[in-house]
Amino acid sequence: MFYRNKRPWYADYILIILGTALMAVAINSVFDTAGMVTGGFSGVAIIVKEWTKGLVGDGIPLWVTNFGLNIPLFFIGMKVGGFEFVRKAVTGEAFLSLWLAVLPAFNLAGDDLLLAAVYGGVIQGAGIGLVFLGRGTTGGTDMMAALLQRKMRHYSIAQIMQVIDALVVLVGMYVFGVQKALYAIIAVFLVTKVSDGLIEGLKFSKQTYIITEKPEEIAQMIMKELDRGVTGIHGKGMYSGQDKMLLYCVVDRKEIVTLKERVDAIDPKAFVIVSDAREVHGEGFIEKKA
């Protein structure tokens, strides 16, 4: 697990390098070979390559279009926000274009569009997640959206990005057909889910609220048998009008079954609420390095 604080300066660059390599594999060996456009400048590059086939050999290489589209954005970004505004994007874009240029292209999914959507979505999502964990970006539509948002304050960057990417996908639909565009939507969904999972943390836990008439006994069981902390929250039952103690604790996924069984054994009438905790920092979970 890479920590956001107290990690070596070069860790960010390692994450960006690995992340952009995975992104290039997805773009070169899955989306391009399948004719699947998922938005962004990489999607524009796939469209341009298809349009220029026969005019320029097998078409303008992906890395040329991808890098070329970002150059004017970098200059505009430096003029508007200074070098710091584009520094991380330049790093990510440089590595992505390099990988697109040097990595060989393989047809990983064959002619199966569903496999292409799944493989491409997972691989690119993992790559984007690693780049973001390395505090970087790859320029493209996110930088364009950030620049446009300075002139369109009533829209968020996310909203502008969605419109830009949607337009790219629509053009891809015109070039490659409706069927491939529909599969591209599956890929976009997977990219978002996988990248979010990496960014928010892979160590999922369970948070539990317990309403019981025996808070002391259950709290002692959690602390002694499960070796987990528990917090008591004073509450009031609005139907009964009685004061109650609400117990709150976070446990590992494999411990939740034991917790529910032990709570039922102590108080069969206990009311237990369980939900996901995406990322937990602290003793016993993701511990912060000093």
N, C-alpha and C positions, 0 to 999 in steps of 0.2 A: 504493500500500500504506500503510495507517495503522499506525503503530508504537505499541506499548503504552507506550513511554516517550518523554519529550521531545516530546510533541505538544501543540498549543495546547489550552487548557481547553475551548474551544468545539467542538473536533473530536468529542468524545463526544456532545454534543447534536445535532450534524449527523447523526451515525450513527444516533442514536435516532430522530430525526425522519424520516429516510429509511426506516429499518427499519420503524417503525410504519405509515408510509404504505403500504409494500408489503404488510404484514400486513393492513391494512384493505382493500386491493384484493382480496386473496385471499379474505377473509371475505365482503365485500360482493358481489363480482362473480363469484365462483366457487362457494364452498361454500354460501352461502345460496341462491343461485339454483338450485343443483343438489340441494339438500336433503341435503347431505353433512356429517356431524358427525365432526370429527376430535379431539374431546376439548377440554379447557380450558373457560374461561368463555365463550369465543367460541362453542363448541359448545352450551353451555347456552343462550346468547342465541338461537341459531338455533332450538333446540327451543321455547323460550318464545315466540318470534315465531310459529312454526307453530301452537302451541296457542292463541294469543290472536287468531288471524285471525278476523275477524267480530265478535269481542267488542270489540276496540280497532282499528277500521279494518283496516289490513293487518297488524295485529299490533304488539306492543310493539317499537319500534325496537331494533336490535342494540346501539347505543351505550348506551341507557338501562339495559338488563339488564347489560351488561358492566361499566359504571361502578358501577351500584348494588350488584352482588355484591362489588365490591372495597372499597367504603367501610367495611363492618364489619371486613374483614380489615386495613385500614390502621390503624384505631383499636386493634384487638387487637395488631397488630404493634408499634405505638408504645408501648403499655402494657407489652408483654413485652420488647421489645428496644430501645426508644428510637427517636428520629426517624431516626437513621442506618440502622436496620434496614429502614426502608420508603422512604427518600429516593429511591433510584433506581427503585424500583417505582412510586412516585407519579408521577415524571416520565414513565416509559414508558407507564403506564396513561392518564395525562392526554392524551398525544399520540395514543394508539391510539383512545381514545373520541372525540377531536376529529375524527380522520380518518374514523372510522366514521360520524360525524354529517354531515360536509360533502362527502365524496366521493360522486359519483353511482354508482349500481349498474348495471353492464352484465352481460349474460349472455355472458361471454367464451367459454365452452365450448359454448354451445348445449345440445342435448339429449344430447351425447356424454359419458357418465359417465367414460370412460377419459381423455378430454382434460381433464375437470374435475379428476380426481385428479392428473394430471400437471401441468397449469398451476397449480392451487392449491397442490400440494405444493412445486413449485419456487419460486413467488413467495413463499409464506409462509416457506419455509425460508430464502430469501435475506433476508427481512425480519427473522426471528428472529436470524439470524447477524449482521446489522448491529447490531441492538440489543445483543447480547452483546458485540460488538467495542467498542461504546460504553460498556461496563461497566454496562449497564442491564438491567432486566427489565420485564415488563408486568404484574406482580402475578399474579393468577389462581391456577391450581392449584399453581404452584411456590411461591408464598407460603403458600398453605394447607398444602402439604406440609411446608414449613419450620416452620410453627407446630405442626402435629400431631406432627412428629418430636421436639419438645421434651417431649412427653408419652409418646411411643412410641420410646424410645431404641434399642430392639432392632431397629428398622427404619430403613433409610436413606431420605433424602429422595427419591431416585430411585424406590425401591420404592413409597413412598406415592403419588407422582405417577402411577406406572403404574396403581395400583389406582383412583385417582380418575378418571383419563382413560378407563380401561377401562369404568367405570360410566357415564360420560357417553356413550361410544360405544354401549353396550348400550341406553341409553334412546333414543339416536338411531336405533338399529336398530328399536326398537319403534314409533317415530313415523314413520320414512321407509321402513322395509322392510329386509330382509336384504341385497338386492343393493347398495343404496347404502352400507350399512355395510361391505360387503366392498371396495368401491372406496375407501372412506374409509381402510381399512388401507393401501392403496397410497399414498395421499396422506400418511399419517403416516410411512411409510417414507421417502418422498422429502423430507419436511420435515426429518427427522433427518439424512439424508445431506447435503443441501444446506447446512444450518446448520452441521453439523460441518466440512464442507469449507471454509466461510468462516472459521470460528473457528480451525481448525488450520492454515490457510494454503493458498492456491491455487497457490503455486509449488512443485509437486511435483518432487522430485529422486530420484536413484537412489543407494543406497549399495551398495558392492561389496566383497566379501571375495575375495582372490585367494591361493590356495595354489600356490606355484610353486618350482621348483628354481633359478629365475633372478630372485630378488627385486630385486637391484640394477638389472638392465637394465630390468625392467618399471617400477620406481619412477622411474628416470630418464626413461623414455618418458612416464609420466603427468605428471611435473613440467614437462618441456620441451615436449612436443607438445600436451598438453591444458591446460597451465598450471593444474594442480590440485595441491593438497597431498595427500600420502599418508603414512600412519602404518604403521610396521612393528611387528608384535606377535610376540613370541617364543612359539613353541608347540612341541609335540612330537607326532609321529605315533604314536598308540598301537599301531598294527599293526606299523610298521617299527621303532619305538623311536628314530627319528632326530629330531634337533632341526630345526625348520623355522621359516621366517619367513612370517608371515601378513600380507599387505598389506591395508590398509583405506583406502578413499577414497570421497568423495561427488562425483558429477558431475551435470551437467544431463541431462535426459532425452534431448536430441538428441545428447549425447556418448557415450551408453552403447554404441551400435553401433560407433563408432570404437574405443572402449576394448576391447571384446571382440575385434574383428578384430586389433588391434595385439598384444593379449596372446597370441592364437592364433599370430600370426606369430613372436613371440619364443619362446614355449614352448607347443607344441601339446598338451603333457600337463598344462598348468595347469588347476587346478580353480577355477572362477569362480562365485561366489554373488552374485546380484543381487536386491535387494528395494527396495521403495518407502521413501523418506524424505519424510514428509508436510510438514515445515517445517524449513528449515535456516537458521540465523542465523550470519552470519559473512562474511568477505571472499569476494566472488565470488557470493554468494547474496543473502540478505536482510541487507543491511548495516545495523548499528545507527547511528542518528544520534547525534552527539556532543551 
